[in-house]
Amino acid sequence: MIMRNAYYIDDDKKNKTLTVLGRICYARTSMQKMQSMLDQEIELNKRLLAKYKEREIC
């Protein structure tokens, strides 16, 4: 027996089970965490590059 959702937000999620919706939500959250980590890494690299460039000028 497959339990169906009693509600849905988007038409593309209309016939998805709660398990599938949970996996979609988990994947979205995981992607957001990865994006946040990548943004932090990019910012750190920018600061390091700025420090190296500053040393070259002096």
C-alpha positions as CSV (number, residue, x, y, z in Angstrom):
1,M,0.0,0.0,0.0
2,I,1.4,3.4,-1.0
3,M,0.5,6.3,1.2
4,R,-0.3,9.4,-0.9
5,N,0.1,13.0,0.1
6,A,-3.1,14.8,1.1
7,Y,-1.6,18.1,0.0
8,Y,1.0,19.4,-2.5
9,I,2.7,22.7,-3.2
10,D,3.7,22.4,-6.8
11,D,1.9,20.5,-9.6
12,D,5.1,18.5,-10.3
13,K,4.9,17.1,-6.7
14,K,1.2,16.2,-6.9
15,N,1.5,12.4,-7.1
16,K,4.6,11.9,-5.0
17,T,4.6,9.9,-1.8
18,L,5.8,11.4,1.5
19,T,9.0,9.4,1.2
20,V,9.8,10.8,-2.2
21,L,9.0,14.3,-1.0
22,G,11.2,13.8,2.0
23,R,14.1,12.7,-0.2
24,I,13.6,15.8,-2.4
25,C,13.7,18.0,0.7
26,Y,16.8,16.2,2.0
27,A,18.5,16.6,-1.4
28,R,17.6,20.3,-1.5
29,T,18.9,20.9,2.0
30,S,22.1,19.0,1.2
31,M,22.7,21.0,-1.9
32,Q,22.2,24.2,0.0
33,K,24.8,23.1,2.6
34,M,27.3,22.2,-0.1
35,Q,26.7,25.6,-1.8
36,S,27.3,27.3,1.5
37,M,30.5,25.5,2.0
38,L,31.7,26.2,-1.5
39,D,30.8,29.9,-1.0
40,Q,32.9,30.0,2.2
41,E,35.8,28.3,0.4
42,I,35.6,30.8,-2.5
43,E,35.6,33.7,0.0
44,L,38.6,32.2,1.8
45,N,40.5,31.8,-1.4
46,K,39.8,35.4,-2.4
47,R,41.2,36.6,0.9
48,L,44.3,34.4,0.4
49,L,44.8,35.7,-3.1
50,A,44.5,39.3,-1.9
51,K,47.1,38.7,0.8
52,Y,49.5,37.1,-1.8
53,K,49.0,40.0,-4.2
54,E,49.6,42.5,-1.3
55,R,52.9,40.8,-0.5
56,E,54.0,41.0,-4.2
57,I,53.5,44.7,-4.3
58,C,55.6,45.4,-1.2
